[in-house]
Amino acid sequence: MSPSFGGTWTDQKLEILGRYLDAYTTALKSQPFQLTYVDAFAGEGTYLANSDYVLEDYEGLQEFRAGSPRIALEVQDKPFDRLVFVEKDPARCASLRLLEREFPNRNIGIRNEDANSALPAFCATLGNSERAVVFLDPFATQVSWSTVEELARTQKIDCWILFPLMAIARMMPTSREPPDSLALQLDRIFGGRNYWVELYSETPLQLSLLSSEPSQQRLRGSDRIAKRYRERLESVFAKVAPTPRTFRNSKNSPMFELFFCASNPIGARPAVRIADHLLRNW
Ligand SMILES: C[S@@+](CC[C@H](N)C(=O)[O-])C[C@H]1O[C@@H](n2cnc3c(N)ncnc32)[C@H](O)[C@@H]1O
């Protein structure tokens, strides 16, 4: 079944997140857990059509809309006990502080930091009676694999990850292996060279006869890149929602893949059931 919800892909992403957060706190309502929402790339709380991060991919946004921090604050049935907003840009942090004023009775922490240092620090403080949902919503390739691994290791966190397919495909030329500077970045994103270099294979013999050295090539497209990252996630999380959800731009090119991963072995099955339903239908 194809997703039934209209709007831009940003709307769809946030609709899925909001519905999941609602279902999550409701499902854990009678359990003795303290529930935290962590927005690791929090933005400024709203989207505006002409704000500087409305790139071509954010086309069609002509008004203020609630961003992920506000959506998490407005979860109704059972609100989150604590919200942590991580944002590297100081000006966007200043906008997030307006939310603190608007919701004075809520436990909100704003961290003007890099998500790759704030998240491991957060994981280290999570106690046995705590559970969390983490949303990783970067513009590009900021998320390091070591950060993802830390989240999985807690066994207390459910995680939504927006994986930057187009940015990564651009880092991986199809006719040769990436230069060293990009290879090092890919190592950081995938957690090691083996995990992405196998997307390359030797050029077929007929073609390599035309050049003096056999070269490496990668099949066009980003499906295999998404599949490879999914396999990486499956290797560290208890469960990953099976339905692929690719967000495309107006030229129908894949931009991002949205993944849901659950780290708690007991909670993973019901969490993935809810998330997968949303990935399929919204
Ligand atoms: C796509 S926007 C987030 C949108 C937000 N989730 C929403 O729904 O409104 C990505 C944000 O990540 C911030 N950012 C970029 N690199 C970062 C990093 N390494 N750590 C934390 N935030 C970062 C950017 O300044 C930007 O505000």
The ligand as an ORCA input file, in Angstrom:
! r2SCAN-3c Opt
* xyz 0 1
  C      16.753     19.503      9.014
  S      17.128     20.643     10.264
  C      16.188     20.061     11.607
  C      14.719     20.286     11.498
  C      13.947     19.905     12.726
  N      14.083     18.509     13.053
  C      12.464     20.266     12.564
  O      11.645     19.366     12.347
  O      12.156     21.455     12.672
  C      18.755     20.181     10.768
  C      19.334     21.023     11.903
  O      20.524     20.394     12.367
  C      21.440     21.412     12.759
  N      22.785     20.770     12.773
  C      23.636     20.605     11.732
  N      24.724     19.902     12.116
  C      24.534     19.591     13.424
  C      25.281     18.830     14.372
  N      26.445     18.254     14.040
  N      24.776     18.677     15.618
  C      23.589     19.255     15.956
  N      22.842     19.987     15.102
  C      23.299     20.143     13.853
  C      21.250     22.498     11.740
  O      21.672     23.753     12.251
  C      19.735     22.437     11.513
  O      19.057     23.340     12.338
*
